Amino acid sequence: MPVRTTCLGAFPKPDWVPIRDWFQVDLGDADYAEKVIGKWSDDGKHDDDFRRATERAVQIQLDCGIDIPTDGEQRRENYVHYQCRYFSGFDFVNLERRVLRNGAYDCVLPAIRSDVTPGKPVLVRDYEEAQAASPVPVKMTLPGPLTIIDSTADCHYRDDRRLAEDLAIALNHEILALAEAGCLHIQVDEPVFARKPEAALDFGVDALESCFTGVDPSVNRTTHMCCGYPDRIDNPDYPKADNRVYYDLLSALDGRVDAISIEDSHCNNDLSLFEHFRKSVAIVGMFGIARSRVESADEIQRRLEQILAILPSERVIAAPDCGLGHLTSDLATRKLRNMVEAAARI
């Protein structure tokens, strides 16, 4: 079986999209709410712009030969806060200042002021726009409970376990709506697992599994765990999580979701890590998402062959390390084409 390929979420936005990604503004700026969160609303004024951008992102992935494209997250300033706006309990007007990601970010954040409950699902619209542009099933992405907790200011629960449980219920409502709409690939991102492995193992993995409660077995349940998203391209000193935490995380997650996505290009995992994929499919990051150097097809092929000495090809999916928002469309296309070519050679 040939090695399949996928993307993990974000894709470069064209100039006509009215919202910029979170890393293109100053997260410590007092005007953050106006620059990002308050930039647009669901008033329909920009629907054509977002639809065109989504169609473009999907088409570029398909033209590169990607087997499982994403919607490119074209409507989202970031995938965490975008989702939270559609849950009750979040305050996007009176923001709170916090330091996040082990000191990597000092920024203002939306606050949790009351119990988190589900709202009207928003991703069904985004999925239907993307799926209409693709002859193959499109994957949709959501933030996981632990990552939401670490990206917002909790002024209400003061109990991360209980907050994670309520977030899982709200996310499950969104996921079930996606599945009902026909989405066959649903990915819950938990990069904070690598940052806070103790919390992940204590209650985060259980909350993640709860997000998929009641989902039909035909749906591919995926989770993504990168070691941290840098604030800019070509910043090798960005503080990343220790990739050795993957061993414990994989032992806890394997088999509880259908596929687990990890970084590999940036951190060059020891090959013994892949022995921990005993049940779940391994989605492996084959190129860097925050460096301008384009990895050659030969380079990617060599790494794939090392991994395939441990896992069969039907249990490996090639992907970028994370989302592609830092790259230009040209850079993203060149990297994706090389990855697809390497996978096709296997």
C-alpha positions as CSV (number, residue, x, y, z in Angstrom):
1,M,0.0,0.0,0.0
2,P,1.4,3.5,-0.8
3,V,2.1,5.9,2.0
4,R,-0.8,8.3,2.2
5,T,-0.3,12.1,2.7
6,T,-2.2,14.8,4.6
7,C,-1.9,18.3,6.0
8,L,-2.6,19.2,9.6
9,G,-4.7,22.3,9.5
10,A,-3.6,25.9,8.7
11,F,-2.6,26.9,5.2
12,P,-1.2,30.3,4.0
13,K,-3.9,32.9,3.7
14,P,-4.3,35.0,0.6
15,D,-4.2,38.8,0.8
16,W,-8.0,39.2,0.4
17,V,-8.8,37.3,3.6
18,P,-9.9,40.0,6.2
19,I,-8.3,38.3,9.2
20,R,-4.7,37.7,9.9
21,D,-3.2,34.8,11.8
22,W,-2.4,35.3,15.4
23,F,1.4,35.3,14.8
24,Q,1.1,38.3,12.5
25,V,0.0,40.7,15.2
26,D,1.5,41.7,18.6
27,L,-0.2,39.4,21.1
28,G,0.8,41.8,23.9
29,D,-0.8,44.8,22.2
30,A,-3.8,46.3,24.1
31,D,-5.6,46.5,20.7
32,Y,-5.3,42.7,20.2
33,A,-9.1,42.3,20.4
34,E,-9.6,44.9,17.7
35,K,-6.8,43.5,15.5
36,V,-7.8,39.9,15.7
37,I,-10.9,38.9,17.6
38,G,-13.0,41.9,16.6
39,K,-11.8,42.0,13.0
40,W,-14.8,40.3,11.5
41,S,-18.1,38.6,12.5
42,D,-20.6,36.3,11.0
43,D,-22.5,39.1,9.3
44,G,-21.9,37.5,5.9
45,K,-19.9,40.5,4.5
46,H,-16.8,38.4,3.9
47,D,-18.4,35.0,3.1
48,D,-17.3,35.1,-0.6
49,D,-13.7,36.0,0.4
50,F,-13.5,33.1,2.9
51,R,-15.1,30.7,0.5
52,R,-12.7,31.6,-2.3
53,A,-9.7,31.3,0.1
54,T,-10.9,27.9,1.3
55,E,-11.4,26.7,-2.3
56,R,-7.9,28.0,-3.1
57,A,-6.3,26.2,-0.1
58,V,-8.0,22.9,-0.9
59,Q,-7.1,23.1,-4.6
60,I,-3.4,23.8,-3.9
61,Q,-3.3,20.7,-1.6
62,L,-5.0,18.6,-4.2
63,D,-2.7,19.9,-7.0
64,C,0.3,18.9,-4.8
65,G,-1.2,15.3,-4.6
66,I,-2.3,15.4,-0.9
67,D,-4.6,12.5,-0.2
68,I,-6.4,14.0,2.8
69,P,-6.6,17.8,2.5
70,T,-7.8,20.2,5.2
71,D,-10.0,23.4,4.9
72,G,-6.8,25.4,5.5
73,E,-8.5,27.2,8.5
74,Q,-9.0,30.2,6.3
75,R,-11.8,31.7,8.6
76,R,-9.7,31.4,11.7
77,E,-7.3,33.9,13.3
78,N,-6.3,30.9,15.4
79,Y,-8.0,27.5,15.7
80,V,-8.4,27.8,19.5
81,H,-10.1,31.2,19.9
82,Y,-12.2,30.7,16.8
83,Q,-13.8,27.6,18.3
84,C,-14.2,29.2,21.7
85,R,-16.3,32.1,20.4
86,Y,-19.0,29.6,19.6
87,F,-19.2,28.2,23.2
88,S,-21.0,29.9,26.0
89,G,-18.9,30.9,29.0
90,F,-16.1,32.8,27.1
91,D,-15.6,36.6,27.4
92,F,-14.0,38.2,24.3
93,V,-14.5,41.8,25.4
94,N,-12.8,42.0,28.8
95,L,-9.5,40.3,28.1
96,E,-6.9,39.0,30.6
97,R,-3.1,39.2,30.4
98,R,-1.3,35.9,30.7
99,V,2.1,34.4,30.1
100,L,1.9,31.1,28.1
101,R,3.9,28.2,26.7
102,N,6.6,28.2,29.4
103,G,7.2,31.9,29.0
104,A,7.1,31.9,25.2
105,Y,4.1,34.3,24.9
106,D,3.0,37.3,26.9
107,C,-0.4,38.2,25.7
108,V,-4.0,39.1,26.4
109,L,-6.6,36.4,26.2
110,P,-10.3,35.8,26.3
111,A,-11.6,34.8,29.7
112,I,-13.8,32.0,31.0
113,R,-16.4,33.8,33.2
114,S,-19.1,31.1,33.5
115,D,-19.7,27.4,32.8
116,V,-18.6,26.4,29.3
117,T,-21.5,24.9,27.3
118,P,-22.0,24.0,23.7
119,G,-23.2,26.5,21.2
120,K,-24.4,26.3,17.6
121,P,-21.8,24.3,15.7
122,V,-19.7,26.4,13.4
123,L,-17.4,23.9,11.7
124,V,-20.2,22.3,9.7
125,R,-20.3,25.4,7.5
126,D,-16.5,25.4,7.2
127,Y,-16.5,21.7,6.3
128,E,-19.2,22.0,3.7
129,E,-17.4,24.9,2.0
130,A,-14.2,22.8,1.9
131,Q,-15.8,19.6,0.9
132,A,-17.6,21.2,-2.0
133,A,-14.2,22.1,-3.4
134,S,-12.8,18.5,-3.1
135,P,-13.6,15.2,-4.7
136,V,-11.9,13.4,-1.8
137,P,-12.9,13.6,1.9
138,V,-11.6,16.7,3.7
139,K,-10.2,16.7,7.3
140,M,-11.4,19.2,9.9
141,T,-9.5,20.3,13.0
142,L,-10.5,21.4,16.4
143,P,-8.5,22.4,19.6
144,G,-8.5,19.9,22.4
145,P,-9.6,20.7,26.0
146,L,-6.0,21.0,27.5
147,T,-4.9,23.3,24.7
148,I,-8.0,25.5,25.1
149,I,-7.3,25.7,28.9
150,D,-3.7,26.8,28.2
151,S,-4.8,29.4,25.6
152,T,-7.5,31.2,27.6
153,A,-7.8,32.7,31.1
154,D,-9.8,30.7,33.5
155,C,-11.6,33.1,35.9
156,H,-14.4,30.8,36.9
157,Y,-13.6,27.1,37.3
158,R,-10.2,27.2,39.1
159,D,-10.2,23.4,38.5
160,D,-8.6,22.2,35.2
161,R,-10.0,18.7,35.4
162,R,-13.6,19.9,35.7
163,L,-13.0,22.6,33.0
164,A,-11.5,19.9,30.7
165,E,-14.6,17.7,31.2
166,D,-17.0,20.6,30.2
167,L,-14.8,21.5,27.2
168,A,-14.9,17.9,26.1
169,I,-18.7,18.0,26.2
170,A,-18.8,21.2,24.1
171,L,-16.3,19.9,21.6
172,N,-18.1,16.6,21.3
173,H,-21.2,18.5,20.3
174,E,-19.2,20.1,17.5
175,I,-17.6,16.8,16.5
176,L,-20.9,15.0,16.3
177,A,-22.4,17.7,14.1
178,L,-19.4,17.4,11.8
179,A,-19.8,13.6,11.6
180,E,-23.5,14.0,10.9
181,A,-22.6,16.3,8.1
182,G,-20.5,13.6,6.5
183,C,-17.0,14.6,7.7
184,L,-14.8,11.4,7.8
185,H,-11.6,12.9,9.1
186,I,-11.8,14.8,12.4
187,Q,-8.6,15.9,14.2
188,V,-8.4,17.3,17.7
189,D,-5.1,19.1,18.3
190,E,-3.4,18.9,21.7
191,P,0.0,20.5,21.4
192,V,-0.1,21.3,25.1
193,F,0.2,17.6,25.8
194,A,3.9,17.9,25.0
195,R,4.2,21.0,27.1
196,K,2.3,19.6,30.1
197,P,2.6,15.8,30.0
198,E,1.7,15.4,33.7
199,A,-1.7,17.0,33.1
200,A,-2.1,15.2,29.8
201,L,-1.6,11.8,31.5
202,D,-3.6,12.7,34.6
203,F,-6.8,13.9,32.8
204,G,-6.0,15.3,29.4
205,V,-6.1,11.9,27.5
206,D,-9.4,11.0,29.1
207,A,-10.9,14.4,28.1
208,L,-9.5,14.0,24.5
209,E,-11.2,10.5,24.2
210,S,-14.4,12.0,25.5
211,C,-14.4,14.5,22.7
212,F,-15.1,11.6,20.3
213,T,-17.9,10.0,22.4
214,G,-20.6,8.5,20.2
215,V,-18.7,9.1,16.9
216,D,-19.4,6.5,14.3
217,P,-16.5,4.1,13.7
218,S,-16.4,5.1,10.0
219,V,-15.0,8.5,11.1
220,N,-11.2,8.6,11.5
221,R,-10.5,10.0,14.9
222,T,-7.1,11.8,14.9
223,T,-5.1,13.8,17.4
224,H,-2.1,16.0,16.7
225,M,0.7,16.7,19.2
226,C,3.4,19.0,18.1
227,C,6.2,20.4,20.4
228,G,5.2,24.0,20.0
229,Y,4.4,26.5,17.2
230,P,7.1,29.2,16.7
231,D,6.3,32.9,16.6
232,R,8.1,33.4,13.3
233,I,9.8,31.6,10.5
234,D,13.5,30.7,10.7
235,N,13.7,31.1,14.5
236,P,15.7,28.0,15.6
237,D,15.9,29.1,19.2
238,Y,12.2,29.0,19.8
239,P,11.5,27.2,23.1
240,K,10.1,23.8,22.1
241,A,8.8,21.0,24.4
242,D,11.1,18.0,25.0
243,N,10.1,15.5,22.4
244,R,11.1,12.6,24.7
245,V,7.6,13.1,26.3
246,Y,6.2,11.4,23.2
247,Y,7.1,8.0,24.7
248,D,4.7,8.3,27.7
249,L,2.1,10.1,25.6
250,L,2.0,7.5,22.9
251,S,1.8,4.7,25.5
252,A,-1.3,6.4,27.0
253,L,-2.9,7.4,23.6
254,D,-2.2,4.4,21.4
255,G,-5.4,2.7,20.4
256,R,-7.7,5.3,22.0
257,V,-7.8,7.3,18.8
258,D,-7.3,6.0,15.2
259,A,-4.3,8.1,14.3
260,I,-1.7,10.1,16.2
261,S,0.2,13.0,14.6
262,I,3.7,13.9,15.9
263,E,6.5,16.1,14.9
264,D,9.6,14.4,13.5
265,S,11.3,16.7,11.0
266,H,12.1,19.3,13.6
267,C,13.1,17.0,16.5
268,N,14.4,13.9,14.6
269,N,12.9,11.3,17.0
270,D,14.8,8.2,17.9
271,L,13.4,5.4,15.7
272,S,12.5,3.4,18.9
273,L,9.6,5.8,19.3
274,F,7.8,4.3,16.4
275,E,7.6,0.9,18.2
276,H,5.0,2.6,20.5
277,F,2.5,2.9,17.6
278,R,1.1,-0.6,18.2
279,K,-2.5,0.2,17.3
280,S,-2.9,3.8,16.1
281,V,-1.7,5.0,12.7
282,A,1.4,7.2,12.8
283,I,1.0,10.6,11.1
284,V,4.6,11.7,10.9
285,G,5.9,15.2,10.3
286,M,8.2,15.0,7.3
287,F,9.2,18.6,6.8
288,G,9.6,21.8,8.9
289,I,6.8,24.3,9.0
290,A,8.9,27.3,10.3
291,R,12.0,27.1,8.2
292,S,12.4,28.4,4.7
293,R,14.8,25.6,3.6
294,V,12.9,23.2,1.3
295,E,13.5,19.6,2.2
296,S,14.3,17.5,-0.8
297,A,12.3,14.5,-1.9
298,D,15.4,12.3,-1.3
299,E,15.8,13.6,2.2
300,I,12.1,12.9,3.0
301,Q,12.3,9.5,1.4
302,R,15.3,8.4,3.5
303,R,13.4,9.2,6.7
304,L,10.3,7.5,5.5
305,E,12.2,4.3,4.7
306,Q,13.7,4.3,8.2
307,I,10.2,4.5,9.7
308,L,8.8,1.9,7.4
309,A,11.4,-0.5,8.6
310,I,9.4,-0.5,11.9
311,L,5.8,0.2,10.8
312,P,3.9,-1.1,7.7
313,S,3.1,1.5,5.0
314,E,-0.7,1.2,5.8
315,R,0.0,2.5,9.3
316,V,2.0,5.5,8.3
317,I,0.8,8.9,6.9
318,A,3.2,11.6,5.8
319,A,2.5,15.1,6.9
320,P,4.1,18.4,7.7
321,D,5.2,18.9,11.3
322,C,2.3,21.2,12.0
323,G,0.2,23.9,10.2
324,L,1.6,25.8,7.3
325,G,0.6,29.4,8.2
326,H,4.2,30.6,8.5
327,L,5.0,29.7,4.9
328,T,4.2,31.5,1.7
329,S,2.0,29.6,-0.7
330,D,5.1,28.9,-2.9
331,L,7.1,27.5,-0.1
332,A,4.2,25.4,1.2
333,T,3.7,24.0,-2.4
334,R,7.3,23.1,-2.9
335,K,7.6,21.3,0.4
336,L,4.3,19.5,-0.1
337,R,5.2,18.4,-3.6
338,N,8.5,16.9,-2.4
339,M,6.8,15.1,0.4
340,V,4.2,13.6,-2.0
341,E,6.9,12.6,-4.4
342,A,8.9,10.9,-1.6
343,A,5.8,9.0,-0.5
344,A,5.0,7.9,-4.0
345,R,8.4,6.4,-4.4
346,I,7.9,4.0,-1.5
